[in-house]
Amino acid sequence: MTYRPVVDHVAVSTPLDPFSAVLFVAAFFAAAMLAARRPAYGLCALLLATPIAFAHDLAATTITLPKCVLLGVLLGLTTYAGVAGALRRRPAPLLLGALAFYILATALTILGAAHPAAVIRETLKWVEYAAVFAAAYCCYTLDPDDAALVAAAAATGIIVSLSALVQEIAGAPSGLYVGAAIVPRIAGLLEGPNQLSAYCTIAVATLGAWALVRRTALLDVALGLVVFADILTFSRAGIASLPIVVAIVVLWAGRRTWPALRPAMLGAVAGVAGAVWWAIYAHTPGILRVSLASSAYAGGVGNRDELWGAALRMWRDYSLFGVGAGNFELDLPEYGVYGVRTHANSWYLQSLAEGGLVLFCATVAMVAASIGAFLEKPLLARLRAQSPWVVAALAASVALALHQIVDDFVFYPKVGGAWFLLLGIAAAANARE
């Protein structure tokens, strides 16, 4: 048997079959009963299901495990009278307002869209994010069981990390091509290595903040594995996000940070050792990707220079409402980029291209709300009095805001869902202060 560092995955439509339909229905009712019995259990189910799509197509839509669990949790929450009223407490209105603005701006892009179905899909995706935020907020408000939620977050981090690390042996979905050498870039349950790196940023922020308050063996293992997997994605911006997360956690906790983050440091050492091994294997330090030059092989998803150029040309032609949400990848051939179907590799440029100035303003508002909701003056004193959930949300939001200058992660529900779950929990924790 020949080792293949990269195993190409072909996207194949999987129609809904009776067995899968039964599983989806079972997940829906199980989530509803869990949430009705204890909202914290429903929230744990959401945390565990988010990175596991199990996607199947039905007519013009896709049914996934996270969607079924989300609908079940929302149904379970209806058994609690007046729970929606909690959404009026700060900072929920700020975040919900930003989400409403983004949904409206996305929907308005249908005015000039050549592919209106894509606009509807993207609009509904953001409606789903709003529902995720509301469900997480209400669940935590009703049942703030931190121990159960941290355990679920740690277990999910371990599952995602192991699913990625095994690809070092079984073959990854993409790789770095250096002469005759091919170095795998792991992704696991996520769509690609950059998406995994963004998910790891959210996980490290969450697990790192809680390691300082409620350290357990499960949490230590999760934190080490997540950092280990993150480095082996070879995502430059993703790896650069880790110091940002650590800096905010250190600002919150002070000197007591370092002993608690020892598992993360061990994971980083293991990741660097793995990267060095691959550099030796490829006979070049080039795989460490210090250079910002475009890759000679982009895996069929184009290079940032051509994608960014196309995005700016689209914005120039459709400056107010853009070419339509979800239309960027479909319109690329009209702007001189052939054989490529992907996003713009920048959330901000993607919003300019697909939604013009209106959606770009909504994007900036969403970023500002995700950070501003957890900042109050005096900053340092207030931060150190906050829940670990608030610190985690602040760290993840700052890191993702910067990372998405060169990537677009809200395009992917596994990453966007994880982010809005954290924002919902943190907003509820902040409201309890």
N, C-alpha and C positions, 0 to 999 in steps of 0.2 A: 504493500500500500504506500502510495506517494503522499507526502505531506503537502497540503495546499494551504498556504498562509491566507489566501483570499478565496472565498467561495462566493461567486456572484449569486445574488438573490434576485430572481425575476418576479416582479409584482404580478400576481395572478388573482383574478377575481374569484372569491370563494362564496358561492351562493348559499343562502341559508337552507340547511337541511333539517329534518325532523329532530334528530338527536341534539344538534346545536340549539334549536329552538327551545327544546325542553330545558337545556342547561341555562339559557338566558332567562326563561320564565322562573326557574328555580332560584337563580341569583337575585332576581327582582323581588320575589316574595321573601327570601331569606333576609335580604337587606331591609325590607320593610318591617319584618318582625323584629329584627335586631334593633332598629332605630326606635320602634314603638316601645320595646322593652327597656332599652337603655340607649339614649342617643350617642353616647361615647362608643358603643359597639358598632353602631351604624357608621360613625366617622372612621373607626378603625377599618371597617370593610372598604370604605372609599380609599383610604390610604393604600391598602393592599392591592386593590383592583386597578388603580390608576395606570401603572406601567404595563398592565397585561391587557392587550387589546382584544385578542380572540375575535378579530373582525370577520363579519359575514355580511354579504350584500343581500338586500331585499328591495326590489324595485329600484328606485333612484337614490336610496339612502344606504348607510352602513350601520349595522347593529354591532355594538361592542359591549364587552363586559362592564367597563366603567360607566357607560350610559345606563345600562340596566340597573346597576347598583345605585347610581345617583337617583334614578327615578324611584327606586324602592325606598331609599332614605327619605326623599321628599314626601313620599306617601306616609311613611312612618311618622314623620314630624307633624303631619296633620292631626295626629291624635293628641297633640298638646295645644290646648286652647290659648290663643293670644301670643304664640311664640314669635310670629312675624313682627310683633310690636318691638321686639328687642333690636331689630334692625334700625330703629330710629336713634339708637345711642351712638355717640361718637366712638370711633371714627368711621363706622359703617356707612353713613350717608355720603361721606366724601368718596369712598371707594365705589359705592353703588352708583353715584353720580358720574364718576369717570367711566364706569362700565357702560352706563346708559348712553353717554355721549359717544363712546366708541361704537356701540351697536348701531346707533342712529347714523353715524358717519359712514360706517361700513355699508349699511343698507342704501344710503343715498348714492353710492358709487354705481348702482345699477343704471343710473341715468345715461351713462355713456358706454356701458359695458357691451362688448361683442358677445360675451358668454354670460348671460344673466343667471344661469343655473349655478355657476361658480360663486357669484355674489351671494345668492341665497345660502349656499353651503357655508361660506365664511361668516355670514351674519349669524346663522344658527350656531356656529362654533362658539361665537362670543356670547350668545344667549346661554349656551351650556356652561361657559366659564362663570357667568353671573350666577347661574344656579348652583355651581360648585361652591362659589364663595358664600352664598346665602345658606346652603346646607351646612357647610363647615361652621359658619358663625352660629347658627341656631343650635346645632348639636353641642358645641362647646359651651354655649350660654346655658343650656339646660343641664349638661352633665360634664363638667370640667375634670374628667379623670385623666390627669397628666400621665400617670404610670402606664395605663393601657395604651394611650396614644403614642408615647415615646417607644414602648415595646413594639407597637405596630410599625412605626417609622423605622426602627432599627431592623426589624425582620424584613421589611420591604427593601431597605438598603442592601442587606445581605443577599437577598434573592436577585436583585438587579446586578449587583457587583459580580456574583458568581456566574450569572448567565453571560456576562461579558468576558470574564477572565478565562472561562472555558474555551472561548474562541481563539485564545492564543494557541491552543492545540487543535481544535476542531476546524478552525478557519474563520476569518472575520469577513464582514460584508464589504470592507474597503481596505485599502492599504497604501503604503508609500512605495513608489516604484523608483528605486535607485540603481540604475544600470541593470544588471542581471538579478539584483536582489529585490525581493518583495517583502516588506515589513507590514504585518497586519495592524489595522487600527480597529480595536474592538468596539462593539456597540451593544451587545447583549439584547435585552428586550426592547431597547430604544431603536429608532429608525436609522441612526447613524452615529459615528463617534462624537461629532460635535453636540448632537442631541443628548447623548449619554453624559458628556462633560457638563452640560447645563443642568441636567438632572442631579448629577453629583454635587454641583454647587449648592443646590437647594438642600440636598441631604446633608452635606457637611455643615452648612449653616445651622440646620436643625439639631443634628446630633452633637455638633461641637458646643452649641449653647447649653444643651441639656447635660452634657458630660461634666459641666462645672457645678451642676446642681444635684443631679441624681445619677451618679455614675454606676453602671452595671456591667457585667461581663458581656452581655448581649450588645450593649451600646458600644463598648470598646471594640469588639470584633467588627461590628458594622462600620464604625468610623474608620478603622484601619483598612478594611476592604474597599470602602468607597473611594478613599484617597488613592489607594493602589490602582484601582481600575481607572480613575480619572486621569492619572498620569499616562497610562498606556493607551489612552485615546489619541495621544499626540495632538491634542487640540491646544494650540498656542494660547488663544484668548481664554479658553476654559481653565488651563493651568494657571494663567496669570490672575484668574479670578480668586483662586484659593488664598493668596496673601491678603486680598481685600476683605474676604470673609473673616480671616484670622484677625486682621487689624481691628475690625469692629467688635469682635468678641473680646479681644484684649482690652479695648477701650472700656468695655462693659465690666469685665471681671478683674482687670488689673493683674497683679503678680500670680494669683492663684490659677491663671489660665494654663500655664505650661505643664504642670504635672497632669492635669486632666486631659490635655491634648496629646499626651505621649503616644497613644495608639495611632493618631493621625500622623505623627512624625515617623513612626515605624512604617506605616503604609506608604508615606512619601519616600522613605529610604528604599523600600522594596520596589516601588514604581521606578525610581531613578535607576536602580540596579538593573531592572528589566530593560529600560530604555538604553542603558549603556551596553547591555548584552546585544541588543538588536543593532546598535551602532557598530559593534565589533563584527557582528555577522555580516553587515552590509559593507564593511570596510570603509566607512565614512561617518563622520559626525553630522553629516547633512540631514540625517533622519530626525535629529533633534529640532529641526525646523526653526533655527535661529533667524534665518533670512526671511524677509517678507515677500520675496519674489514668488510669482505664481508657479505652481507645479506644472511639470511637463505632462502629467497625467492627472486629470481631475475626476476620474471615475465616472465620466458621463454627466457630471453636474456642472460643468463649466468652471471658469475661473472668476474671481471677484472683479478683476478689471473689466472683463466683458459684460458681466452681469450688472455691475454698478453703472457702466456706460449706458447700457440698455435702459436701466431704471431712470436715469436722468433724462434720456431722450423721450421716454414715455411721459415723464412729468412735464417736459417742455411742450409736448403736443396736447396734453390734457391736464392743465395746471390746476384747475379747481377741484374736480371730482375724480380725476385719474382715469385709468383704463378699466377700472372695475375690480373689486376685491376678488382674489383668486384667479384673475385674468393674466397676471404677469407671466406665469409659466406657459400659458397658452399663446400669448402674443409675441414671445421671443423671436420666432422666425421673421416676423414683420420688422424687427429691429436688428436684423443681421446676426442673430445668434441661433445657429442651427444644430440639431441633434441634441439639444439640452432641454430638460423640463424640470425646473426647480424654482425656488424662491430667489430673492435678490441677494441673499447672504448679508442682509442688513435690515433690521426691522424698520429703521427710520427711512431708508431709501425705498423699501418695499411699500411703506405707507404713502410716500410721495408718489410713487409710480401708480399704485392701484387706487389711491383715494385722493390724490392731489393735496392741496393745502388743508382741506377740511379734515381728512383722515390723519394727516401729519400732526395737526393741532390736537386731535383726539389722542394720538399716540403719546405726545409730550405730556398731555394732561394725565394719561394713565400712569406714565412713569413718575410724574411728580406726586400723584396721589399715593402710589405704592410706597413711596419713600416718606413723603410729608405726613402721612397718617400716623407715623410712628416717631415723629420728631416733635419735641416740645422744648421750650426754653425754661430754665437753663438746661442745655443739652446734656452735659456730662452727668450732673446730679440726677436728672430725670431718667437718663438711660440706665444708670446703675440701679435704679429702683424698679426697673421693668421686669416683666416675666421673660423667661428664656424664649418663649414663642415670639415675643415682640422683637427681641434682639435678632433672632433667626430671620424673621421676615425682613427687617431692616437690612441685614447683611446680604441676604439673597437678592433683595430688590436692587440694592446699589450695584452688586456684582453683575446681575443680569442686565441692568440698564447700560452698563459699560460694555459688557460682552456683546450685546445685541447691536452695537455699532457695526460689528463685522459678522453678525449672524442673525437669524430670525427664528426664535424658539417658540414664540406664541403660535406660530404656524402649526406646531405639533401638539395635539391634545395631551400627550403623555407628560410633556414638560409644562405646558400651559396649565394643565389640570393640577399638577403638583404645586405649582407656584400659587395658584388661587386657593388651593386647600390651605396652604401655609398662611396666606394673607387672611383668609376667613378665620382661622383659629387665632391668629395673632390679634386681629381686630377685636374678637370677642374677649380675649385675655386682657387687652388694653382697656376695654369698656368696663371690666370688673375692677380695675385699679381704683 
